[in-house]
């Protein structure tokens, strides 16, 4: 089948490009800049540049519509928050290809952390105690509600701008730098102690087709994961199934949870693919999307692992105490997300893609070099904030 994958810059997009290409599908990939790593995978039949969905939405939608029609694409698979622009304008795309995502209203409800918190409570899924702040004053008041708290905007992503007074990220963001609004409020939650566990599922109109739960044995600056390991977690599977069935979800859906002594506590939802893609075999991913077996969904077994080698190198230099363990990780034979045997170019373009960060700094007139700034630079022209 002919598949169109968007936002090829993201590592999980590269994972999907590779896996679905290896499964025999013809892959077309798009992004807004030429050095996006996924555009340069050997599995890409054609790499196409588009306008930025966040800044030139009408042009972006028109371009995607033209690509679907002219290349006779069978399925559109969004890989990041360009999903929301596509879903919002789905009426301009329908009929050209199978759109593998839920309606805009459903996706927005999941992505907005305020409405997602309300939904989670209504479904009986455990979630941390939460206070919503719609102004600077309300944020200060809400922060005083809990002795230990964790806060972020209703529309946020990728470990960006996390406000907390507890743990290794305490004080990384000052409360004076955070500005809630009625359109983008902040959630202040009771700090939950445990291990971060993430999951991704593939669903077809309310039926589960595949699922993977994974952990991060190593993170960068205590935020984004850079080593990914699949685990067995029936509770995470059942939580995912709860949302899928309740909302009649269609497409790829991901959840972040915290494993505590009392069980899993929900953190947030990303209604799109995530790093679990790395841990699926090509045949498993393809089957879940194109030939699902709802009576026997694909469950990724424990013990699979991939890692981002260049991020581990960065960790070695930022945290010298981690040098021995990081070096062992680099040499233990775990497959690298970007540079893989027979498909090395994405590894090179991972470095060349930093030109996109320079463009971001120029646009925002910032010189920030933090992990948060790097992540913002990855997302700024494809993010959706309501």
GIWOVEN-V784918 format. One record per backbone hydrogen bond with DSSP energy under -1.0 kcal/mol. NH is the residue of the N-H (numbers start at 1). CO is the residue of the C=O. If there is no record, write none. Layout:
BEGIN
nh/co
NH/CO
NH/CO
END
This chain:
BEGIN
nh/co
3/26
4/75
5/28
6/77
8/30
10/7
14/10
15/11
16/12
17/13
18/14
19/15
20/16
21/17
22/18
23/19
24/21
25/20
26/1
28/3
29/46
30/5
31/48
36/33
38/8
39/36
40/37
41/38
44/41
45/27
46/27
48/29
50/31
54/381
56/52
60/56
61/57
62/58
63/59
64/60
65/61
66/62
67/63
68/64
69/65
70/66
71/67
73/68
74/2
75/2
76/98
77/4
83/80
84/81
86/82
87/83
88/84
89/85
90/87
92/89
93/90
94/90
96/93
98/74
100/76
101/99
107/103
108/104
109/105
110/106
111/107
112/108
113/154
116/112
117/113
118/114
119/115
120/116
121/117
122/118
123/119
124/121
125/120
131/188
133/186
139/135
140/136
141/137
142/138
143/139
145/142
150/189
151/163
152/187
154/185
160/157
163/151
165/149
170/167
171/164
172/169
177/174
178/175
181/184
186/133
187/152
188/131
189/150
190/129
191/148
195/259
197/257
198/214
199/255
200/212
201/253
202/210
203/251
204/207
206/249
209/202
210/202
211/298
212/200
214/198
215/229
220/224
223/220
226/218
227/218
228/306
229/215
230/304
231/213
237/233
238/234
239/235
240/236
241/237
242/238
243/239
244/240
245/241
246/242
247/243
249/244
251/203
253/201
254/270
255/199
256/268
257/197
258/265
259/195
260/263
263/260
265/258
266/126
267/256
268/256
270/254
272/270
277/274
278/275
279/276
280/277
285/281
286/282
287/283
288/284
289/285
290/286
291/287
298/209
300/211
303/230
306/228
307/335
308/226
312/308
313/309
314/310
315/311
316/312
317/313
318/314
319/315
322/319
323/320
326/322
327/323
328/324
329/325
330/326
331/327
337/307
340/343
343/340
347/344
348/344
349/345
350/346
352/348
353/349
354/351
355/352
356/353
358/354
359/355
360/356
361/357
362/358
363/359
364/360
365/361
366/361
374/370
375/371
376/372
377/373
378/374
379/375
380/376
382/379
383/379
END
